[in-house]
Amino acid sequence: MSATPLQVLTRPFAIEPVTNIMLPDGIFDNAIYGLRIAAHITNLSSSALTNVTVWLESVGDPGIVPVARTFYFASIPAGAAMQVMWDADFQHASPGKPLVSILARADGFESRRSIQQIFVSETRFDAVSNTYTCTVQEGTLTVSGLKGHLPGKRWGHTGPEGKECICPPGGGPVVPTGLTMVWAPNPPFAGVHGELPFADPWWKILAIIIAIIAALVAIIAAALGAGKASFNVGGSIEETDPSVTCCSLDGAASGEPEYTVAGVASAIASVAIAVACSDAADPFWRGQEATPPAAGELTVGERVVAEWTMLEAPNAGVPYATDVSWTYQRITTGATYSYSVTETQTNIHTAGAVDVEAPPQVQAFSPLWVRARFHREDGSLFHGTDLYSFAIFQAPQGLNFVIPLTDDGLGFDPGANDGGYAGSLNLELAYRLLLKYGQTVYGMWRIFLFAQDVNLTKPGTPPEIAAQHIGGFFVASAIEITFDDTLPCPLKAQASIMVV
């Protein structure tokens, strides 16, 4: 009997369950105890598979403790990629690249094992020095002097026409505008270039992890209570102008989707670091190329001081620009070398229009559904495993439900890998929660869509090539960040459904 033709082809990625967002480049960080191990498992055959079970066999780090769960699919279409994920406790995870083993079995086949690496980092905050550190096997990045645009006056206050603009925890997203990064390689290295973190992303990704982890831990503490993260996030940020405004969903009785919107906003804001520090090669790589050390010298430390001006607010899928200046220093056993750059950088994680389809009206208690087609900037479609996507269904009286969107040919998705991401809400099940909050299914439901790109780099890709492919950027979002405090609440529903 042959092995089941189901396989995980790319690296599993981290999902934070309170906000539902993917962490930068899908990297897991043990500063947040509870994370989800998400993966796409693909039917490699030309035929549908039946009675499929998928389960997580093991993780190669005893400090990572997953919750056992078996996924069952009555049928998986030919070529379809199914999204699966497992809750896990990362409190005692070690920085590194542990292996994850996922098993799948279908009728008529033996079990097949997929083994992939995941990336794990360790972020901590030192209140005395007001510095953050992110540790990986290849070294430690320390971030200090973090500057940013703080939220504007409308965040958390009543907006125009009495609309609430609430985005917990009492702050909102900080758009970074400057920082100092110090890299301590482990071990010191000879030659021009040191080893990249995880032999994959640029060093700047660790700085983005620091920024988003700090934001998410605060959000988690607000949602679940203190003590849910392993470090204190109370550091100070030097405020610069202009301030940032943004709005979340109003009247969320359950509260949870408000934290999703807060997480989305924080992730979009934190990506300003990536844009300022360039995708083709970040300041560390470019600084190394410009400062070759003398023969026999070892590089023991590197330092980048960067500041930038946001020419416009950062938003998902938009080619916003920043004016940036940075100085790189290489500290060796024999000398210190410097290199400076002033330039304009533009966000290259752009996208085109989003086409949305939803029924204008449904009878209670039929399912609510939505289909979305996310276009790239050139007009082509994202499809299949290109995206991690979800929708928020908002009930007429404000209760919200987070629903995954997938392009797997199941449910309300008519075809696998055709660029249509679909999801549905079972109103019969939702009604139980609506009753708890004294709400009804009847009336106008609003739908908000979000999508992040996934790092699909194949294992074994040369590090300097793999580093140019980064996942976790929002390419579509119902929320917009703005520097103009006079604008209306910039959270817009992409579809609505009347339930009668």
C-alpha positions in Angstrom: 0.0 0.0 0.0 1.4 3.4 -1.0 1.8 6.4 1.3 -1.0 9.0 1.4 -0.2 11.8 -1.2 -0.6 14.6 1.3 2.4 16.7 2.3 3.4 19.9 4.1 5.5 21.6 1.5 6.5 24.8 3.3 7.5 26.0 6.7 4.7 26.0 9.3 3.9 29.4 10.7 2.9 31.0 14.0 -0.6 32.4 14.7 -1.3 34.3 17.9 -4.8 33.1 19.0 -6.1 36.2 20.8 -5.6 38.5 17.8 -5.7 35.7 15.2 -2.8 37.3 13.3 0.3 35.6 11.9 3.6 36.7 13.6 6.3 38.4 11.5 7.5 35.9 8.9 5.6 33.2 10.8 8.3 33.1 13.5 7.4 31.7 16.9 8.5 33.7 20.0 8.5 32.3 23.5 7.6 35.7 25.0 4.0 34.6 24.2 3.3 31.3 25.8 0.2 30.3 23.8 0.7 30.1 20.0 -0.8 28.1 17.2 1.3 26.0 14.9 -0.3 26.5 11.5 0.5 24.7 8.3 -0.9 23.9 4.8 -1.0 20.3 3.8 -1.5 19.7 0.1 -3.1 16.8 -1.9 -0.3 16.0 -4.4 -2.4 13.6 -6.4 -4.7 14.1 -9.4 -7.7 12.6 -7.5 -9.7 13.5 -4.5 -8.8 11.8 -1.2 -11.5 10.5 1.1 -11.8 10.1 4.9 -8.6 12.0 5.6 -7.1 12.4 9.1 -4.2 14.8 9.9 -2.5 15.1 13.2 0.7 16.5 14.8 3.0 13.7 15.6 5.7 15.5 17.5 7.8 18.7 17.9 11.6 18.4 18.2 11.8 20.6 21.3 10.5 19.2 24.6 9.9 22.8 25.7 7.1 23.1 23.2 4.0 21.4 24.4 1.2 21.0 21.7 -2.4 20.2 22.4 -3.4 16.9 20.7 -5.9 17.4 18.0 -6.9 15.3 14.9 -8.3 17.0 11.9 -10.9 15.0 9.8 -11.8 15.8 6.2 -14.5 13.7 4.4 -12.9 14.6 1.1 -9.9 16.7 -0.1 -10.0 17.8 -3.8 -7.1 17.1 -6.1 -4.4 19.7 -5.6 -6.1 21.3 -2.7 -4.2 22.6 0.3 -5.9 22.4 3.7 -5.1 24.8 6.5 -4.6 23.0 9.9 -3.3 24.3 13.2 -2.6 23.2 16.7 -2.5 25.1 20.0 0.8 24.8 21.8 2.6 26.1 24.9 5.9 27.8 24.0 6.8 29.0 27.5 9.8 26.8 27.7 10.7 26.7 24.0 14.4 27.2 23.1 15.5 29.6 20.4 16.3 27.6 17.3 14.9 25.6 14.4 13.1 22.5 15.8 11.5 20.0 13.5 7.8 19.5 13.4 6.3 16.1 12.2 2.8 16.0 10.8 1.1 12.8 9.8 -1.8 12.3 7.3 -3.7 9.2 6.2 -6.5 8.7 3.6 -8.6 5.7 2.6 -6.6 3.3 0.6 -3.2 4.6 1.7 -0.7 4.3 4.5 0.2 7.2 6.7 2.6 9.7 5.3 4.9 11.9 7.4 5.8 15.5 6.6 8.8 17.0 8.5 9.4 20.7 8.4 11.4 23.2 10.5 9.8 26.0 12.5 11.7 29.1 13.7 11.7 30.0 17.4 13.1 33.2 18.9 13.2 34.6 22.5 12.3 38.2 23.2 12.8 39.9 26.5 12.5 43.4 27.9 14.9 45.0 30.5 13.1 47.7 32.4 16.3 49.1 33.8 18.0 49.9 30.5 14.7 50.1 28.6 16.0 47.7 26.0 14.5 44.8 24.2 16.5 41.7 23.1 15.7 39.0 20.6 17.8 35.9 20.8 18.2 33.2 18.2 20.9 30.6 17.7 23.1 32.8 15.6 23.2 35.7 18.1 21.2 38.4 19.9 19.7 41.6 18.6 19.3 44.4 21.2 16.9 47.3 20.3 16.9 50.6 22.2 16.0 54.2 21.5 12.7 53.1 19.9 10.8 56.1 18.5 7.4 56.2 17.0 4.2 58.0 16.2 1.8 57.5 19.2 -1.9 57.1 18.8 -4.0 60.3 18.2 -6.6 61.7 20.4 -9.4 59.9 18.6 -8.2 56.5 19.5 -10.4 55.2 22.4 -12.7 58.2 22.1 -16.0 58.9 20.5 -15.5 59.7 16.8 -17.6 61.5 14.3 -21.3 60.9 14.4 -21.0 59.3 17.8 -19.1 56.3 16.4 -16.8 54.6 19.0 -13.1 54.4 18.0 -11.9 51.8 20.5 -8.8 49.7 19.9 -7.5 48.1 23.1 -5.3 48.1 25.0 -5.6 51.8 25.9 -3.1 52.9 23.3 -3.3 51.6 19.8 -0.6 50.9 17.2 2.8 52.7 17.5 4.3 53.4 14.0 8.1 53.1 14.5 10.2 56.0 13.2 13.6 55.1 14.6 15.6 52.7 16.6 19.1 51.5 17.5 19.9 47.9 16.7 23.0 46.1 18.1 23.8 42.6 16.9 26.1 40.3 18.9 27.0 37.4 16.6 27.4 33.9 18.1 30.2 33.2 17.6 32.2 36.2 16.2 32.9 35.8 12.5 35.7 36.4 10.0 35.1 37.9 6.5 32.5 40.3 5.2 29.1 38.6 6.1 28.0 36.9 9.3 25.4 34.1 9.5 21.8 35.3 9.0 19.3 34.6 11.7 17.8 31.1 11.1 20.0 31.2 7.9 16.9 32.8 6.4 15.5 36.3 7.1 17.4 39.6 7.4 18.3 40.9 10.9 15.6 43.5 10.7 13.0 40.8 11.1 14.1 40.4 14.7 13.5 44.1 15.2 10.0 43.7 13.8 9.4 40.7 16.1 10.4 42.9 19.1 7.9 45.6 18.0 5.0 43.3 17.4 5.6 41.1 20.4 5.6 44.1 22.7 2.3 45.2 21.2 0.7 41.8 21.2 1.7 41.0 24.8 0.0 44.2 25.9 -3.1 43.2 23.9 -3.1 39.7 25.4 -2.8 41.1 28.9 -5.8 43.3 28.2 -7.8 40.4 26.8 -6.8 37.6 29.2 -5.3 39.3 32.2 -1.7 39.9 33.4 0.8 37.1 33.6 0.2 35.6 30.2 3.5 36.8 28.8 7.1 36.1 30.0 8.4 39.6 30.0 7.4 43.2 31.0 6.5 45.3 28.0 6.4 48.6 29.9 9.2 50.4 28.1 9.0 54.0 27.0 8.8 55.2 23.4 10.0 58.7 22.4 7.0 60.4 20.8 7.3 62.1 17.4 4.7 63.9 15.3 2.3 63.3 13.7 0.1 61.2 15.9 -1.6 58.1 14.5 -5.3 57.5 14.4 -7.3 54.4 13.7 -10.6 52.8 14.7 -11.7 49.4 15.6 -15.1 47.7 15.5 -17.8 49.3 17.6 -19.9 47.5 20.2 -18.2 44.1 20.3 -20.0 42.5 23.2 -17.6 39.6 23.2 -14.5 41.8 23.0 -12.3 39.3 21.2 -12.5 40.7 17.6 -11.6 44.1 19.0 -8.3 42.6 20.0 -8.0 41.1 16.5 -8.3 44.6 15.0 -5.8 45.9 17.6 -3.4 43.2 16.5 -3.9 43.9 12.8 -3.2 47.6 13.3 -0.1 46.9 15.4 1.2 44.4 12.8 0.7 46.9 10.0 2.3 49.7 12.0 5.4 47.6 12.9 6.1 46.7 9.3 7.3 50.3 8.9 10.6 49.0 10.2 10.8 46.5 7.3 10.0 49.2 4.8 12.5 51.7 6.2 15.2 49.0 6.3 14.6 47.7 2.8 13.6 44.3 1.5 16.4 43.7 -1.0 19.1 43.8 1.7 18.8 45.4 5.2 21.3 47.9 6.7 23.3 45.1 8.3 24.0 43.3 5.0 24.6 46.5 3.1 26.8 47.8 5.9 28.8 44.6 5.9 29.4 44.8 2.2 30.6 48.4 2.5 33.0 47.7 5.4 35.2 44.6 4.7 37.4 43.9 7.7 41.1 43.6 7.5 42.7 40.1 7.2 42.7 38.3 10.5 40.0 40.5 12.2 36.9 39.0 13.7 33.6 40.9 13.8 32.4 40.9 17.5 29.5 43.3 17.2 27.5 45.4 14.7 25.3 48.5 15.3 22.7 50.2 13.2 21.1 53.6 14.1 18.2 54.4 11.9 15.6 57.1 11.7 13.0 57.7 9.1 10.1 60.0 8.3 6.8 58.5 7.2 5.7 60.4 4.1 2.3 58.8 4.5 0.6 56.4 6.9 1.5 52.7 6.6 -1.3 50.6 5.3 -1.8 47.1 4.0 -0.9 46.6 0.3 -0.1 50.2 -0.3 3.3 51.4 -1.7 3.8 54.0 1.1 7.2 55.7 1.2 9.7 56.6 4.0 12.7 58.9 4.0 15.3 57.1 6.0 18.9 57.7 7.2 20.9 55.0 8.9 24.5 54.4 10.0 26.1 51.0 10.3 29.1 50.2 12.5 31.2 47.1 12.4 33.2 46.4 15.6 36.1 44.0 15.1 39.0 42.7 17.1 41.1 45.3 15.4 39.1 48.4 14.4 35.6 50.0 14.0 34.3 50.6 10.5 31.3 52.9 9.6 29.0 53.4 6.6 26.0 55.7 6.3 23.1 55.9 3.9 20.2 58.4 3.2 17.5 57.3 0.9 13.8 56.8 0.2 12.3 53.4 0.6 8.9 52.2 -0.5 6.7 49.3 0.7 7.0 46.5 -1.9 4.4 44.3 -0.2 1.6 45.7 -2.3 -1.6 44.4 -3.6 -4.5 45.3 -5.9 -8.2 45.3 -5.5 -10.3 42.9 -3.4 -13.4 41.4 -5.1 -16.0 40.3 -2.6 -19.1 38.2 -3.1 -21.8 37.5 -0.4 -25.5 36.9 -0.6 -27.5 40.2 -0.2 -30.1 38.4 1.9 -30.4 35.0 3.7 -33.2 33.4 5.7 -32.5 32.7 9.4 -30.9 30.3 10.2 -29.1 29.6 6.9 -25.3 30.0 6.9 -23.8 33.3 6.2 -20.9 33.1 3.7 -18.4 35.3 1.9 -16.0 34.8 -1.0 -13.0 37.1 -1.6 -10.5 37.3 -4.4 -7.3 39.2 -3.5 -5.5 40.7 -6.5 -1.8 41.3 -6.7 -0.6 44.7 -7.9 -0.3 43.3 -11.5 -3.9 42.1 -11.4 -3.1 38.4 -10.9 -4.7 36.6 -8.0 -3.3 35.3 -4.8 -4.4 31.7 -4.5 -4.2 28.5 -2.4 -1.4 28.7 0.2 -0.3 32.2 -0.8 -2.4 33.8 2.0 -3.5 33.3 5.6 -6.9 35.1 5.5 -9.8 35.6 7.8 -13.1 37.6 8.1 -14.9 39.2 10.9 -18.7 38.8 10.7 -20.4 41.5 12.8 -24.0 40.9 14.0 -26.5 43.8 13.7 -26.2 44.6 17.4 -22.4 44.4 17.4 -21.3 40.9 18.4 -18.4 39.7 16.2 -17.2 36.3 14.9 -13.8 35.6 13.4 -14.0 33.1 10.5 -11.1 31.7 8.5 -11.1 32.1 4.7 -9.5 29.3 2.6 -9.0 28.5 -1.0 -9.4 24.7 -0.6 -12.5 23.8 -2.7 -14.6 22.9 0.4 -17.7 24.5 1.8 -18.6 27.7 0.0 -15.4 27.7 -2.0 -16.3 26.3 -5.5 -12.7 25.3 -6.5 -9.3 24.7 -4.9 -6.5 27.1 -5.8 -8.7 29.2 -8.1 -8.0 32.4 -6.1 -11.3 32.4 -4.3 -11.0 32.5 -0.5 -14.3 31.5 1.2 -15.6 31.2 4.7 -19.0 30.8 6.4 -20.7 31.3 9.7 -23.1 28.8 11.1 -26.0 31.0 12.4 -27.5 28.2 14.4 -24.3 27.9 16.5 -23.8 31.7 16.5 -27.3 32.2 17.8 -26.4 30.6 21.2 -23.7 33.2 21.8 -26.0 36.0 20.5 -28.6 35.0 23.0 -26.1 35.1 25.8 -25.5 38.8 25.1 -29.2 39.5 24.4 -28.7 40.0 20.7 -30.5 38.7 17.6 -29.6 37.2 14.3 -32.1 39.4 12.4 -30.9 42.6 10.6 -27.8 43.7 8.7 -24.6 41.8 9.2 -21.3 43.5 8.2 -18.2 41.6 7.0 -14.6 42.8 7.3 -11.7 41.0 5.4 -8.0 40.6 6.3 -5.2 38.7 4.5 -1.5 38.2 5.2 1.0 36.7 2.8 2.8 33.5 3.6 6.5 32.8 3.3 6.6 30.0 0.7 10.4 29.8 0.3 11.4 26.2 -0.2 13.7 24.6 2.4 17.4 24.6 1.2 17.1 28.0 -0.6 20.5 29.9 -0.2 20.2 32.2 2.8 20.8 35.5 1.0 18.0 34.5 -1.4 15.6 33.2 1.3 16.1 36.4 3.3 14.4 38.4 0.5 11.2 36.5 0.9 9.3 37.6 4.0 5.8 36.5 5.1 3.3 37.9 7.5 2.7 41.2 5.8 -0.9 42.3 5.5 -1.8 42.7 1.8 -5.5 43.4 2.6 -7.2 44.9 5.6 -10.5 46.4 6.5 -8.7 48.8 8.8 -6.7 51.9 7.8 -4.1 53.9 9.8 -4.2 57.6 9.2 -2.2 60.6 10.3 -5.2 62.9 9.7 -7.3 63.1 12.8 -10.1 64.8 11.0 -10.9 61.8 8.9 -13.9 59.5 9.8 -13.3 56.2 11.5 -11.4 54.3 8.8 -12.8 50.8 9.4 -14.9 49.8 6.4 -17.0 46.7 5.8 -16.4 45.1 2.4 -19.8 43.3 2.4 -23.1 43.1 4.2 -25.9 40.5 4.5 -29.4 41.1 5.6 -30.8 38.2 7.7 -34.6 38.0 7.6 
